[in-house]
Amino acid sequence: MSLKDTQKKLNDYFAEKLDQFGATPKGVDYNGPEAQAVRFEQLVGVIDPSRPFTVVDYGCGYGAMFDFLHAKGWQFEYWGVDLIEKMVLAGRETHREFPNAHFTTDETEVPPAEYLLAGAIFNIKLEASYEDWRAFTVETLQRMDRLCTKGFSFNMLTSYSDADRMAQRPDLYFGDPLFYFDHCKRNFSRSVALLHDYGLYDFTILVRKDF
Ligand SMILES: C[S@@+](CC[C@H](N)C(=O)[O-])C[C@H]1O[C@@H](n2cnc3c(N)ncnc32)[C@H](O)[C@@H]1O
């Protein structure tokens, strides 16, 4: 299956989840709120919240990251970007009262931000080959890097998962954390952290550009 076809099918997959479960963690395919919150906590480690900041939430879904940042009492301007219009509409609708929340499907509309966070955007590859999906992730990371000045973070399912778990789910992408650590070090910044100690079948990478 071509990547274009995969992307289209994926859009349908996530749009269906949203229709079924609404603007909730299950509506963006998490098992529940805890699974989402643990991952968000890792992703926001790239941010220095001691002063107001601007942030892009890349693949924002309905904007749960906005609520997570807001609950911390931090001062920020938020841009949620998602390929799926329904997600963006849900984000706008549920964040109407927040003047610092902006949502779009078009990443070229987003002003340059200090930070970019990308939660769970690479996990499902459907029938795409491992190689094609890896190439797609690398291309996407390059775009993400260009959208922020101080740093970005992303997470992925890990290839250090049980072999039978991975064999049972050929539709999921289990990335090699060492490949991504090396790739980010070589291409984006000397300051890269690999977090693989939070008890889930995934890892998070933080790329700091302002050290
Ligand atoms: C599993 S959901 C996660 C949503 C949100 N980041 C969260 O953690 O609650 C993945 C979302 O990423 C979006 N997405 C995936 N790849 C994307 C891309 N290249 N650009 C924009 N959005 C993307 C999907 O449309 C989907 O809404």
The ligand as an ORCA input file, in Angstrom:
! r2SCAN-3c Opt
* xyz 0 1
  C      -3.075      8.976     18.526
  S      -3.642     10.564     18.075
  C      -2.857     11.531     19.316
  C      -3.448     12.897     19.532
  C      -2.699     13.769     20.536
  N      -1.337     14.015     20.146
  C      -2.728     13.152     21.914
  O      -1.705     12.591     22.312
  O      -3.782     13.214     22.573
  C      -2.681     10.939     16.643
  C      -3.152     12.175     15.897
  O      -2.071     12.634     15.090
  C      -2.574     13.082     13.858
  N      -1.450     13.023     12.902
  C      -0.721     11.943     12.573
  N       0.262     12.269     11.717
  C       0.165     13.602     11.516
  C       0.896     14.546     10.730
  N       1.939     14.166      9.984
  N       0.520     15.848     10.760
  C      -0.546     16.223     11.508
  N      -1.276     15.382     12.261
  C      -0.925     14.088     12.273
  C      -3.733     12.157     13.577
  O      -4.637     12.739     12.674
  C      -4.329     11.954     14.970
  O      -5.345     12.877     15.261
*
